[in-house]
Structures are given as structure tokens and as C-alpha cells.
Amino acid sequence: MKYLFIYLVVINLIGFVIMFIDKKRAIKKKYRIPEKNLFLVALIGGSLGTTLGMEMFRHKTRHWYFKWGMPLLLIIQLILAWLMVR
């Protein structure tokens, strides 16, 4: 359980940071992180960090699949986590 917690902290930090990096690259019109990679990080457990980064940096909030997909993925992951520990 300890390693799972560490994994989730790290993957959510990664999700938060990649949203920040992609936002900065978007502003500078540089090479961007592919959307599939942003979703992949969220899918493997980083949905909280990715969602927080998306909202904090106001990044990808106009895309419906991010605006609704990331929070939905977070809710699904929270329910699964709750079912695992109960």
C-alpha cells in the first residue's frame, strides 16, 4: 500500500507538471506534448494532478474531451480506489 501511495503521488506530480510544460510551450508556440500522452498519464493514475494542472493553468479547458473527460476519469479512479480499500 505504501508503494501504491508513492506511485500515485509521483504520477500526479508528473500530470501536473506536464500540463504546466504544455501550457508554456503553447504560449511560446513550440513543440507540444501530444494530447494522447496527457490522457495516458491521467489514465495510469495521474488524473488528479492532470485535472488540477488543467484548471490551475487554464490549459485545455476549451476542449470538451478534456473539460469533461479528465474530471470523469478522476471520479472513476476515486471510486475504484474506494472500492479497493473498503
FENVENDA-V200977 format. One record per residue. N is the residue number from 1. RES is the residue in one letter. SS is DSSP state (alpha for helix, beta for strand, coil for the rest). D_LAST is the distance of its C-alpha to the last C-alpha in whole Angstrom. Layout:
# FENVENDA-V200977
n=N res=RES ss=SS d_last=D_LAST
n=N res=RES ss=SS d_last=D_LAST
This chain:
# FENVENDA-V200977
n=1 res=M ss=coil d_last=13
n=2 res=K ss=alpha d_last=16
n=3 res=Y ss=alpha d_last=18
n=4 res=L ss=alpha d_last=16
n=5 res=F ss=alpha d_last=16
n=6 res=I ss=alpha d_last=20
n=7 res=Y ss=alpha d_last=20
n=8 res=L ss=alpha d_last=18
n=9 res=V ss=alpha d_last=20
n=10 res=V ss=alpha d_last=23
n=11 res=I ss=alpha d_last=23
n=12 res=N ss=alpha d_last=22
n=13 res=L ss=alpha d_last=25
n=14 res=I ss=alpha d_last=27
n=15 res=G ss=alpha d_last=26
n=16 res=F ss=alpha d_last=28
n=17 res=V ss=alpha d_last=31
n=18 res=I ss=alpha d_last=32
n=19 res=M ss=alpha d_last=32
n=20 res=F ss=alpha d_last=34
n=21 res=I ss=alpha d_last=36
n=22 res=D ss=alpha d_last=37
n=23 res=K ss=alpha d_last=38
n=24 res=K ss=alpha d_last=40
n=25 res=R ss=alpha d_last=42
n=26 res=A ss=alpha d_last=42
n=27 res=I ss=alpha d_last=44
n=28 res=K ss=coil d_last=46
n=29 res=K ss=coil d_last=46
n=30 res=K ss=coil d_last=45
n=31 res=Y ss=coil d_last=43
n=32 res=R ss=coil d_last=40
n=33 res=I ss=coil d_last=37
n=34 res=P ss=coil d_last=36
n=35 res=E ss=alpha d_last=34
n=36 res=K ss=alpha d_last=32
n=37 res=N ss=alpha d_last=31
n=38 res=L ss=alpha d_last=30
n=39 res=F ss=alpha d_last=27
n=40 res=L ss=alpha d_last=27
n=41 res=V ss=alpha d_last=25
n=42 res=A ss=alpha d_last=23
n=43 res=L ss=alpha d_last=22
n=44 res=I ss=alpha d_last=21
n=45 res=G ss=alpha d_last=19
n=46 res=G ss=alpha d_last=21
n=47 res=S ss=alpha d_last=21
n=48 res=L ss=alpha d_last=20
n=49 res=G ss=alpha d_last=23
n=50 res=T ss=alpha d_last=25
n=51 res=T ss=alpha d_last=25
n=52 res=L ss=alpha d_last=26
n=53 res=G ss=alpha d_last=29
n=54 res=M ss=alpha d_last=30
n=55 res=E ss=alpha d_last=30
n=56 res=M ss=alpha d_last=31
n=57 res=F ss=coil d_last=34
n=58 res=R ss=coil d_last=35
n=59 res=H ss=coil d_last=35
n=60 res=K ss=coil d_last=34
n=61 res=T ss=coil d_last=33
n=62 res=R ss=coil d_last=36
n=63 res=H ss=coil d_last=35
n=64 res=W ss=alpha d_last=33
n=65 res=Y ss=alpha d_last=31
n=66 res=F ss=alpha d_last=30
n=67 res=K ss=alpha d_last=29
n=68 res=W ss=coil d_last=27
n=69 res=G ss=alpha d_last=26
n=70 res=M ss=alpha d_last=24
n=71 res=P ss=alpha d_last=22
n=72 res=L ss=alpha d_last=21
n=73 res=L ss=alpha d_last=20
n=74 res=L ss=alpha d_last=18
n=75 res=I ss=alpha d_last=16
n=76 res=I ss=alpha d_last=16
n=77 res=Q ss=alpha d_last=14
n=78 res=L ss=alpha d_last=12
n=79 res=I ss=alpha d_last=11
n=80 res=L ss=alpha d_last=10
n=81 res=A ss=alpha d_last=9
n=82 res=W ss=alpha d_last=6
n=83 res=L ss=alpha d_last=6
n=84 res=M ss=alpha d_last=6
n=85 res=V ss=alpha d_last=4
n=86 res=R ss=coil d_last=0
